[in-house]
């Protein structure tokens, strides 16, 4: 479980966050994302430009798996480009 009292993203409406609390998303299928309570949301932002083919597109999943087997990620500090 994410420690949501330590996470703050751009575009956060602080007033509503304080009143309503956070929405913690933990899974996705196709064009929908789901929160930790199982509530379904249409992702009308396409994963904010990074999942425009849907969240479970077979070729994207396979490509991501292959990349993670080689190199799962790295920081971009100190002139490192990945």
N, C-alpha and C positions, 0 to 999 in steps of 0.2 A: 504494500500500500504506500502510495506517495504521501510524504509529509506535506500536505497542502498549505500549511501555514508558512512554508519557506519558498513557495513558488509564486512568482509574479511575472506576468508577461505583458508586453506592449499591448495597447488597446484594452487593458483591463479597466472595467468600470468599477472603481474602488468603492463607490457608494453601494452599488448593488452587491458587490462581492461581500461587503461587510454585513449586509442584511440577509442575503440569500445563501451565502457560502459558495464554494467553488463547485463546478461541474467537473468531475474526474472521469475522463474518457479512458477506457481500457481495452477496447477491441473495435474492429471494423469489418464490414463485409460489403463488397460492391460499393455503392455510393452512400452507405450509412455508417455512422459511428454510434457506439453504445457507451453509456456511462456505467459506473460501477454498480448501479442498481438495475441495469438491464434496459433502461429507457433508450429508445431508438431516436436518432436525429439524422435528418437528411444533411449531408455535407455539401451545402450549396457553395462552399468556398473551394471545392476540389482539393482538399488537403492543403489549402493556401498555396496552390500552384505546384505542389510536388506529387500529387497522386491523381493526376487527371484521367488515368485509365481505370480507376477504381482501386480499392484497397486490397483486393485479393486476386488481381489479374495473374493468371498462372505464369506467364512469361516474366512479369516483373518480380514475382515471388522467387522464381528459380534464379533469375539474375542476381537478386539481392543475396540469396543463399550462397551462390558462387563467390560473390564479392566478399561476403563476411568470412568465408572459409580462407580467403587469401589475405584480407586486410579489413578489419571491421571498422576502423576509423582512427582518426588522429587529430590532434589540435592543429590550428592554423597559426599559432603564435610563433614568433622568432623566425619569420621568413620561411616557414614550412608550407609547402603547397602539396595538396594531395589530389 
